[in-house]
C-alpha cells in the first residue's frame, strides 16, 4: 500500500471565497489528505487576523463535501516548501483564475521545484463561474456597499459586513477606500 498523497493549498484567504471553495473541493478529489495553509502575510495588510481567517476557512470546510478526504487548516509564516515538509506534503495545489495568474504561478512553481523537486505543483483551473473572483475585489465591492452574495458564503458575507460597519464607524474605511482608489490609479 502506498503512502497517502498529501497536498497543500496555500493562500491568504482574506476572506475565503467561492473560488477558493471550488479549488478546495476539486483538490479533495486529487489528494488523500489536504492541508489548507493560511498565510499570515502581514505585508498584504489583511482585513482579518490570522485566527479569524483560519476560523473562517474551517467553518467553510465543515459545510463542504470533501469526498472523504481529510482536510486540515493551519496557519503558516515560513517558506512554503518548509511548510510542505512539516506536513509531509508532496503536492502543492495552486488555483488559476485567468491567463494573467499563469506567469506569476509559473515562476513560483519553478522556484519551489528548485528548492525541492520532490514537491510537485499542480494547477487547478477555477470553474467558469468562479474564474473572476478574487478576495481583493470581494472586499472592495463589499466595502463600497455592493452585493457580494454570489462571491462568498452567507457567513463570510456577514463577517465582511460586520467588519465594514466597524471600519465605517471608526473612520478606517474611508482611509482604506482612499488607499484602494489611489492604488488603482
Secondary structure, 3 states (H helix, E strand, C coil): CCCCCEEEEEECCCCCCHHHHHHHHHHCCCCCEEEEEEECCHHHCCCCCHHHHHHHHHHHHHCCCCCCCEEEEEEECCCHHHHHHHHCCCEEEEEECCHHHHHHHHHHHHHHHHHCCCCEEEEEECCCCCCCCCHHHHHHHHHCCCCCCCCCCHHHHHHHHHHHHHHHHHCHHHHHHHHHHHHHC
